[in-house]
Amino acid sequence: MTFAWIVVRPFMACTGNKNGKAKYESKVPPFYYRPTYSDCAVLREQWVRAKYEAKEFVYIEKQEPYSSGYREGYMWKRGRDNGQFLSRKFILSEREGVLKYFTKQDAREPKAIMKIEHLNATFQPEKIGNPNGLQITYLKDNSTRNIFVYHEDGKEIVDWFNAIRAARFHYLQVAFPGASNADLVPKLTRNYLKEGYMEKTGPKQTEGFKKRWFTLDDRRLMYLKDPLDAFARGEVFIGSAENNYMVLEGLPSGTQGNHWQYGITIVTPDRKFLFACETEADQKGWIATFEKIISRPMLPQEYAVEAHFKHKP
């Protein structure tokens, strides 16, 4: 029997689902992530604990760890070069508009400064190899930087996640003063549209195909040598059909060097990108995802991203 059901059943039996929800979810902050059945276990478990054990959405003062605008603490962070997880001090400050971390306990200067404006966080327990694994990303010189962290305590890592969402929410409220909560909440954090291995070749399309890990983050298609790399080897902007972007099944005639047979061609205004999938199912899954993005008209801010986009071949 799962933890969630053990906790929820007595309350549902006593108050009924509707009455229980009215009481125990009466003061859920708009930025607090409400997990679904498809989310990872730590999100679902901590949501139940927050509601029924801690009663965080009944007593607002209990929301301080993630709603105060400032959070300081330690998380285990994966080293960029050696892959080892080491304890690192993190500070999230809405006043400064940044998340930063320090490599030494007494260090005055942070190792990295991440602007809340460009911050994202998504749980990745399988990729990181820890049930509480969190992937934090931000932009550095218009390229995506990945940080992989975890905390032994499920509440701590979920509080960090919701603190990031709170900071993003308050930033967006200032940036877009006329926007409603319904408009802002989907922009707080985002899961990747698709991830997995494909093969790719270079811009000249004459060198051999190399196996790479691909991550599709909205309109950014990133490819990495390893799923846990700090930086992508390159990024491709995926625009819209009305701006001459398209995805084609297969590879151009005469293409050589691919070990996997199920090809995909992405056509952009500047060049073609050639990929190959191991299975037909993978190919169809990627194509369907690309088509969904390309069919969506670009927003004004996405034109700015496209204009300043740097692709690393």
N, C-alpha and C positions, 0 to 999 in steps of 0.2 A: 504494500500500500504506500503511495507516494506521500511525501511531506505535505504537499499542497492540499490533498484530500483529507488528510488527518486533521489539518487545521481548519479547513473550510467547513467540513461537515457539521460540527456542532453548532456553528453560527447559522448555517443555512437551516438546520433543523429547528433552531430556536426562533429565529426572526424571519425566515423566508428570504429568498434571494433578493427581491426588490427592496424590502425594508433594510436588509443588511447592507446593501449597496448604498442606500441613501445615508446610512449612518457612517459606515466605515470608509466611504469615498467622498464624503461631503466637502472636504477641503483639499482635494488633490490639486497641486499647482499645475498650471497649464503646460509647463515644460517637462513635468515628470513623465518618464516613459512608461506607458501602459503596455506590457508585453502581451503577445498573442501566443497561441498554442505552438506556433512555429519558431518562437524565439528560444534561445539557449536556456538551460536549466537554471543558471544562477539568476537571470533576470526574472524568471517566473517565480522562483522560490522567494527571492527578496521582495517581490511585489506582495506576495501573500503575507510574509512576515511583517512588512511595513504596515499593511492594513490591519491585521488581526492581533499580532503580538505587540508591536510598538505603538499601534494606533496613531501613526504619523499623520493621517489625514483627518483625524479628529482634533488633535492638539497641534496647532501650527508651530509652537515652539520646538517641537521635535523634528522639524524640517530644517533646522539651522545648519546641520552638516553640509547640505547641498544648496541652500537658498540664501546664504548670508552674503554672497559676492566675494568671499575669500575662503580658500581652502589650502591647507598645508599638511603635508604628510609624506610617507615613504611608500614607494612601490618598487617591485622588482622589474628592472628594465633590461632588455636584451642588448648586449654589446654589439655595436655595428660590425666590428672586425672579428672578434673571437666567438661570438654567439653565446657567451655566458650571460646568465641573468645575475645582475648585481643590484643591491639596494640603492635607490637613488631618491633624493629629496625633491619633491615637486611642490610648486606654489602656483595656485590659480588666483589671479587678481583681476576682478572686473574693473577696478579703478585704473589699473595700468593697462587693461585690455589684453592681457597675455597669460599664457601658461608657460612656465619655465621649469627647468630641472637643473640640479647641481650634482657634479660628480663626487664632490667632497663635502662632508658635513659642515665644515667651517668655511667653505668657499664663499667669497663675496660676489663673484661674477658667475652667472649661470652658464652652463654648457650650451644650452639652446633656449631661444626665446621664440615662442609660437603665438602669433596674433590670433585672438579669439575670432576675428573676422574670417580667417581661413581655416579654422580648426574643425576637425571631424573626429568622431570616435565610433567604433563599431566592435561588437564582441566577436572574437575569432577563436573559440576554444580549441577547435580541431587543428587549425593552422599553427597556433602557438603551442599546442600540446599541454594546455592547462585549462581546467574547467572555468577559471576566472580570467582567461586571457582577453585582453583588450588591445585593439590596434588603434593608435592615435596617428592622424595624418595632418600635415599642414604644408603650406607652400613656401618654398625657399628658392628664390630666383626663378619663380614661375614653374618650378618643378616640384613634384610631390615628394615629401620626405615621410618615411614610415618609422614609427616608434612602437615597439611591442612591449607591453607591460602586463603584470598580473599582481594580485594581492591574495594572500592566503585566506583572508576573510572575505566572504561573499558580499557582506554588507558594505565593506570598505570600497570594493571595486565598483559596486553599483552606485554608491554615493559619489564617487569620483565621476562616473558616467553622467549622473544627473546634475552634478555641479557644472560640468562642461555644458550640458544642455541649458541650464539656467543662465550661465554667462552668455551663451549664444542668443538666448531668448531676449535678454535685456539689451544686448548689443543691437539686435535687429529691431527692437522696439524704438530705439533712438534713430537708427538708420532709415526706418520706414514708419514714421509716426502715424500714418493713416491706416496702416495694415491691421487687420483683425488677428486674433489669436489663431483662428483657423487657417489664415494665410501663412503665419510665421512658424507654427509648430512643425509642419513637414520639412522645414528648412534647417531645423536645429542640428540633427545628425542624420546620416543616411547609411544604409547598407549598400554594399556593392551590387550592381545589377547582375554581374556574372564574373566568375573566376575559373581558371583552369589552364591546363597546358595546351599550347599549340606550337607549331613550327612557324618560323618566319625567315625571310631572306632580306637582304639589304636593298638599298635604294636602286642600285644598278641591276638587281634581279639576276645577277650572274653568279654570285657566290652561293655556296651550299646553304640549305635551310638549317637553322639551329632551333633546338627545343627551348622554349621560354615559358615562364609563368605569366599569364595575362590576367589583369584586373581591370574591369570596366567600372569606372567611377563616374556616373552620369555621362558626360560627353568626353571624358578623358579615358582613353584606352592605354594602359601602361603595360610594359613588358619588362620582366625581371628575370635574372638568371635563376634565382631561388625565391620561393614565396616569402621568405623572411628577410630579404634584402632591404636595406635602409633606403636606397635610391633605386628608381627604375632605370633600366638601360636606355629607355626611350619612351616617348609618349606620342599618341596620335589623337588629334582632335576629330571627333565625329560630329559633323554638322547635320544639316537637314537637306531633304531632297530638293527643296526650293532654292538651295544654294549649291546645287550640283554635287551633292554627296550621294553615293549609292553603294549597295552591297550586292555582289554577284556570286552565285554558286559556281565553284570550280576555279581553275587557274588559266591564264592565257595559254594559247597553243604554243608548244615548244618549251614550256617551263620545265626545268630540270633541277635535281638536287633535293627534292622533297622525299623524305622517307615515308611520311604519312600521305594517304591518297585522297583524302576528302578536303578539297581546296576551298578557300574563300578569298575573294578579291574585294577590297575596299577601295572605291574610287573617290578621290578628293579633287578639288580644283587644281591642286599642284602635282599630284602623282598618284600612282596605284600602290597599294600595300597588299602583299601576297602572304597568306597564311595557309597552313594545312592542319587538319584535325586527324586524330587517330581513328575515330569511328564516325559513322554517318550520323549517329545520334548527337555527338558533340557538334558536328558541322551544322546540323539543323537547329540545335539549340542556340549556337552563336549567331547564326543568320537571323533567326527570329528576334533575338535581342537587339541586334544591330538595326534591323528593319523598324523596330518599335521606336528607337531613338531617332532615326533618320526621318521618320514620318512626322515627327513632332516639330513644329515651327520653333526657330531659335528665339530666345528672349533677348532684349536689348543688351543685357550684361554679358550674354554668351557671345555676342558679336565682338565685344571687347576682349574676351578670352581668346577667341579665334585670332584676332588681330595681333595679339602679343604672344601667341603660342609658340613655344620652341620645341621642335622635334629633334631628338637625338637619334640619328640612324644607327 
